[in-house]
Amino acid sequence: MKQEKAYYHLPGLFEFYELYREFLPLYRGHREYFYDWCSIGSIYGAPADCIWGGGRTGFGGHDPKEVLALMQEYGVSARLTFSNSLLREEHLSDRKCNALCALFAQSGGVENGVILHSELLLDYLRTHYPQLYLVSSTTKVLTDFRQLRDETAREEFRYVVPDFRLNKAFEQLDSLTQPQKDKVEFLCNECCWVGCRDRKRCYENVSRKNLGEDCPDHICTAPGAGEGYRFSKAMENPSFIGVEDIRRTFLPMGFSNFKIEGRGLGSALVLEFLLYYMVRPEYQLHVREAIYLDSMLDLF
């Protein structure tokens, strides 16, 4: 049976704790503000200085126990972004990352997960923290549909995030079985150039940084890379998935999981993502006022 609700996986578990501390009470207390066809599937992120981290260099510094308590209070799944692709055996004993996994394995009634790339880490987590569900990271850059099909067939993964360039391969995507469709988690708002050939190298560069290696800050040579992220630019990307795409195309096809990127961006821009994807237009100002004025939260 095709699912009729979209589940959003949101950025900034540690990075934007203050934003979610204000947003989640609005989400619970004013459901009339929000589309009734969507819900929060998870919030993902990683603290600073996690060698297992990947995708982006983590900068969140909030107390993990408080972060977990907030997620448990609102019944939201938390995901640790441990998608470093270059881990070696000696990295598996890292005390900080193990302590985080041990803490988040305490679900409090809501299962938490880990987003990962490394097969070495996958085996380690399945052995030591079987309570945590696993997500195949977009850092694998699965651009070939056969790769995606094979990845969704793996029982180890509850979700699989393909490369954004497969977002509109509708004929191939529709050939997946419903259990495979239930696993696919589309990256909606990527700003990267669709012709980029540096994407895997960029992710590997972040992995090296998180391991403490000396790396350049920026290696991307794609057109416009120096401009940084712009939501307006992402909306022009041929792989962009907007609200109407979700409602009119993806949900009827049987897909229900959608990832919003933004861990490396500011809270103000992440709030715009939340408004666009989740809040009815007539209530977006209400949410902005509640976040900016009522809470006096400084998002800049």
VMD Tcl script that draws the C-alpha trace (Angstrom):
set ca {
  {0.00 0.00 0.00}
  {1.38 3.40 -0.97}
  {2.11 5.74 1.90}
  {0.41 9.12 1.83}
  {2.59 11.01 4.29}
  {6.00 12.58 3.73}
  {8.64 12.18 6.41}
  {11.30 14.87 6.52}
  {14.79 14.20 7.82}
  {16.07 17.55 9.05}
  {19.61 18.94 9.51}
  {21.37 20.14 12.63}
  {20.74 17.81 15.57}
  {23.61 19.36 17.51}
  {24.35 22.32 15.27}
  {20.88 23.93 15.56}
  {19.70 22.69 18.93}
  {18.51 26.18 19.93}
  {16.39 26.46 16.79}
  {14.71 23.09 17.34}
  {14.12 23.90 21.00}
  {11.84 26.70 19.78}
  {10.50 24.99 16.65}
  {9.39 21.65 18.10}
  {6.92 23.17 20.62}
  {5.32 25.07 17.72}
  {5.17 21.89 15.71}
  {3.43 20.07 18.53}
  {1.22 22.89 19.80}
  {0.08 24.44 16.49}
  {-0.49 21.62 14.07}
  {-2.83 23.91 12.13}
  {0.29 25.80 11.01}
  {1.70 22.74 9.27}
  {0.76 20.65 6.25}
  {-1.19 17.61 7.42}
  {0.53 15.38 4.86}
  {4.03 15.70 6.34}
  {5.82 14.84 9.56}
  {9.34 14.90 11.04}
  {11.07 11.58 10.39}
  {14.34 12.44 12.13}
  {16.86 15.17 12.89}
  {20.48 14.39 12.05}
  {23.90 15.79 12.86}
  {27.13 15.36 14.79}
  {29.08 17.33 17.40}
  {32.39 18.95 16.60}
  {35.55 16.84 16.61}
  {34.01 13.45 15.83}
  {36.48 11.43 13.80}
  {33.67 9.19 12.56}
  {31.93 12.25 11.14}
  {31.52 12.87 7.43}
  {29.55 14.76 4.82}
  {30.18 18.04 6.59}
  {32.62 19.04 9.31}
  {30.54 19.03 12.49}
  {30.45 22.16 14.61}
  {27.68 21.45 17.09}
  {28.77 21.93 20.67}
  {25.61 21.32 22.67}
  {25.48 18.76 25.47}
  {24.52 15.41 23.87}
  {22.38 14.46 26.88}
  {20.30 17.62 26.45}
  {20.03 17.01 22.72}
  {18.80 13.46 23.29}
  {16.38 14.62 25.99}
  {14.83 17.16 23.58}
  {14.36 14.52 20.89}
  {12.82 12.10 23.38}
  {10.47 14.77 24.73}
  {9.03 15.32 21.27}
  {9.25 11.74 20.03}
  {11.72 12.53 17.24}
  {14.30 10.05 15.99}
  {17.88 11.30 16.28}
  {20.56 10.30 13.78}
  {24.31 10.55 14.26}
  {26.07 11.56 11.05}
  {29.05 9.20 11.12}
  {29.65 8.96 7.37}
  {33.44 9.15 7.30}
  {34.50 7.03 4.33}
  {38.16 6.61 5.33}
  {37.96 4.95 8.73}
  {40.53 2.36 9.71}
  {40.43 -0.32 12.38}
  {42.21 1.84 14.92}
  {39.53 4.53 14.66}
  {36.78 2.22 15.89}
  {37.93 2.53 19.51}
  {37.40 6.32 19.56}
  {35.95 7.12 22.99}
  {33.85 10.13 22.00}
  {32.07 8.43 19.11}
  {31.49 5.25 21.11}
  {30.09 7.26 24.01}
  {27.66 9.00 21.64}
  {26.50 5.69 20.20}
  {26.04 4.23 23.68}
  {24.01 7.28 24.74}
  {21.78 7.37 21.65}
  {21.21 3.63 21.80}
  {19.00 4.52 24.80}
  {15.95 5.18 22.70}
  {13.44 6.27 25.32}
  {10.70 4.80 23.15}
  {11.97 6.23 19.83}
  {14.61 4.43 17.80}
  {17.70 6.42 16.88}
  {20.08 5.78 14.01}
  {23.47 6.31 12.44}
  {24.15 7.59 8.93}
  {27.29 5.87 7.64}
  {29.50 5.15 4.68}
  {32.19 2.78 5.97}
  {31.57 -0.98 5.77}
  {34.05 -1.33 8.63}
  {31.93 0.92 10.83}
  {28.75 -0.84 9.71}
  {30.02 -4.18 11.00}
  {31.23 -2.57 14.22}
  {27.92 -0.85 14.95}
  {25.86 -3.96 14.22}
  {27.96 -5.85 16.76}
  {28.25 -3.23 19.50}
  {25.12 -1.06 19.13}
  {22.41 -3.18 17.50}
  {19.72 -0.86 18.90}
  {20.71 1.82 16.38}
  {19.23 1.58 12.89}
  {21.53 2.28 9.94}
  {21.24 4.69 7.01}
  {23.36 4.42 3.87}
  {24.86 7.86 3.33}
  {24.60 10.04 0.24}
  {28.41 10.41 0.55}
  {28.61 7.10 -1.33}
  {27.51 9.13 -4.37}
  {25.23 6.45 -5.81}
  {24.67 7.90 -9.28}
  {24.06 4.60 -11.08}
  {20.55 3.26 -10.58}
  {21.83 -0.30 -10.33}
  {23.88 0.77 -7.31}
  {20.78 2.23 -5.68}
  {18.72 -0.86 -6.41}
  {21.39 -3.10 -4.89}
  {21.78 -0.85 -1.84}
  {18.06 -0.85 -1.10}
  {18.11 -4.65 -1.25}
  {20.57 -4.82 1.66}
  {18.84 -5.78 4.89}
  {21.40 -3.87 6.99}
  {19.97 -0.51 5.93}
  {16.63 0.93 6.96}
  {17.15 3.90 4.63}
  {19.34 4.67 1.62}
  {20.12 8.21 0.42}
  {21.02 8.17 -3.29}
  {22.92 10.90 -5.05}
  {20.63 13.82 -5.86}
  {21.14 13.24 -9.58}
  {18.85 10.21 -9.41}
  {15.98 12.28 -8.02}
  {14.13 12.57 -11.30}
  {14.88 9.12 -12.78}
  {11.18 8.36 -12.42}
  {10.88 5.38 -14.74}
  {13.73 3.56 -13.02}
  {12.64 4.60 -9.53}
  {9.14 3.33 -10.15}
  {10.57 -0.11 -11.00}
  {11.62 -0.60 -7.36}
  {9.50 -2.80 -5.14}
  {7.46 -1.06 -2.45}
  {9.80 -2.23 0.36}
  {12.70 -0.71 -1.60}
  {10.77 2.52 -2.17}
  {10.15 2.73 1.56}
  {13.93 2.80 2.06}
  {14.79 5.51 -0.46}
  {15.40 8.92 1.12}
  {15.72 11.69 -1.46}
  {18.05 14.66 -0.93}
  {15.69 17.51 -1.84}
  {17.53 20.83 -1.77}
  {21.03 20.19 -3.06}
  {22.69 23.25 -4.59}
  {25.62 21.43 -6.19}
  {25.96 21.54 -9.97}
  {24.40 18.43 -11.54}
  {27.46 17.93 -13.73}
  {29.90 18.00 -10.82}
  {32.59 15.31 -10.90}
  {34.25 16.36 -7.65}
  {31.48 15.34 -5.27}
  {33.11 12.15 -3.98}
  {36.46 13.92 -3.63}
  {34.79 16.70 -1.64}
  {33.31 14.19 0.77}
  {36.66 12.40 1.10}
  {38.29 15.74 1.87}
  {35.84 16.26 4.75}
  {36.60 12.73 5.99}
  {40.31 13.53 6.07}
  {39.65 16.76 7.96}
  {37.64 14.90 10.58}
  {40.53 12.48 10.99}
  {42.79 15.44 11.72}
  {44.71 15.36 8.45}
  {45.94 18.56 6.86}
  {43.57 19.27 3.95}
  {42.54 22.26 1.85}
  {39.34 23.98 2.91}
  {37.78 23.89 -0.54}
  {38.57 21.67 -3.52}
  {35.37 21.91 -5.57}
  {35.87 23.17 -9.13}
  {32.18 23.13 -10.14}
  {30.78 26.33 -11.71}
  {29.54 28.74 -9.06}
  {31.03 26.76 -6.17}
  {32.64 29.88 -4.72}
  {29.25 31.55 -4.26}
  {28.27 29.22 -1.45}
  {24.78 27.84 -0.84}
  {21.74 29.75 -2.08}
  {18.25 28.28 -1.65}
  {17.12 30.20 -4.71}
  {19.90 28.53 -6.69}
  {18.97 25.10 -5.32}
  {15.39 25.63 -6.50}
  {16.69 26.08 -10.05}
  {18.60 22.79 -9.90}
  {16.95 20.22 -12.22}
  {17.16 17.70 -9.38}
  {15.40 19.96 -6.86}
  {12.42 18.38 -5.12}
  {9.86 20.96 -4.09}
  {6.67 20.73 -2.07}
  {4.45 20.14 -5.11}
  {6.85 17.51 -6.47}
  {6.47 15.61 -3.22}
  {2.69 15.87 -3.13}
  {1.92 15.29 -6.79}
  {4.68 12.91 -7.89}
  {6.69 11.22 -5.17}
  {3.93 10.36 -2.68}
  {1.65 8.88 -5.38}
  {4.62 6.81 -6.60}
  {5.00 5.33 -3.12}
  {8.01 7.31 -1.84}
  {7.78 8.94 1.56}
  {11.24 9.93 2.87}
  {12.91 13.25 2.08}
  {16.18 14.63 3.42}
  {16.77 18.36 3.80}
  {20.43 19.34 3.74}
  {21.83 22.28 5.67}
  {24.10 21.24 8.56}
  {26.84 23.54 7.34}
  {24.53 26.53 6.89}
  {23.10 29.02 9.36}
  {19.99 28.67 11.50}
  {18.20 31.43 9.61}
  {18.47 29.53 6.32}
  {17.51 26.24 7.93}
  {14.40 27.96 9.28}
  {13.54 28.94 5.71}
  {13.77 25.27 4.72}
  {11.42 24.32 7.55}
  {8.97 27.03 6.53}
  {9.02 26.09 2.86}
  {8.70 22.33 3.27}
  {6.45 22.06 6.34}
  {4.47 25.23 7.04}
  {1.35 26.36 5.24}
  {2.04 29.68 3.45}
  {-0.59 31.58 5.45}
  {1.13 30.62 8.71}
  {4.78 31.10 7.75}
  {4.85 34.61 9.22}
  {3.36 33.26 12.46}
  {6.22 30.79 12.77}
  {8.84 33.40 11.90}
  {7.48 35.76 14.54}
  {7.38 33.01 17.14}
  {10.98 32.08 16.43}
  {12.46 35.55 15.98}
  {10.33 37.70 18.27}
  {8.64 35.60 20.93}
  {11.72 33.53 21.70}
  {14.22 36.31 20.95}
  {16.40 33.64 19.36}
  {19.36 35.13 17.50}
  {19.59 33.18 14.24}
  {22.22 35.34 12.59}
}
mol new
graphics top color blue
foreach p $ca { graphics top sphere $p radius 0.5 }
foreach p [lrange $ca 0 end-1] q [lrange $ca 1 end] { graphics top cylinder $p $q radius 0.2 }
display resetview
